[in-house]
Amino acid sequence: MGIDKSLKRGSRLSRSRNVLKRGERIDKLKADDRWTEGASPLGLPKVRVLKAVVGKKKKKEEEGDDKADAKKKKK
C-alpha cells in the first residue's frame, strides 16, 4: 500500500540531511582530494555537510536598481 499524494511533502529532497551514506561520503572526499584509491571504506573521516541556504529574490533588487537608474537619467 502506498502513501497518499496529499501526505507527501513536496520539498522533501531539497532539505539538507545531517548524515550521508557511505558512497556519498566517499564522493565528497574525492571532490576534496582527501580520498586515496584502494583505501578502506570503513572508518571514513568526518565530512561536513553544508546546509543549502535559500537566497533572497533578486528581482526586487534589480527592479530597485532599474528605478534608481531611471531617476538618475531623469535628473
N, C-alpha and C positions, 0 to 999 in steps of 0.2 A: 504494500500500500504506500502510495506516495504522499507527499505533503501538498496541501492546497496552495494554489498560487497566491492567495491573499495573505498567507502566513510567511511567505518567503520575504527576505529582506533584499531590497534592490541593491544596496551598497555593500553587500557582504564581502565581495572580493576587493573592494577598494580600501578597506581599513588595513592598518598595519598589524602584523602578528608579532608577539613577543618571542616566539620560539620558531626557529627554522628547521626544516627537515635536513637530514644529513647531506643529501645531494645539493640542496640549496646552500648549505654552509660551505661545501667544497667549491661550488661555483663562485661564491663570494670571495673565498680565499684565493682562488685562481685569478679573479679580477684584481685583487690587491697584491698579486705576486707573492703570496705567503704560502702557497701550496707547492710541494715538490712531488713530481710524478713518482709513483711507487711507494708513497708514504701510506701508513696505515689509516684507514678511515675511522678507526676507533680512537677516542681520546683527542678529538679535534679541539683546537684553541677556540676561545670565545670569539664570536663575531657580533659586532654591534649592528643593531637593526635600527635604521633611521625611520622615523615616522614621516609619512607624506604630509606635507603642510599644504593646505588649500590656500592658494594665493587670492588676493583681492582682485576684483574685476577691474580690468584696465580700461574698459570703455568709458567709465566715468572720468578717469584721469585724462584720457585722450580728448574727451569732449571738453573738459575743463581747459586743457591746453589749447584746443582749437578756438574756444571762446576768448581766451586771453590773447591769442594771436590776432583774432578778428578785431578786438578792441584796440590793439596796438596799431593795426593797419588803418583804422578809422581816424585815429588821432593824428 
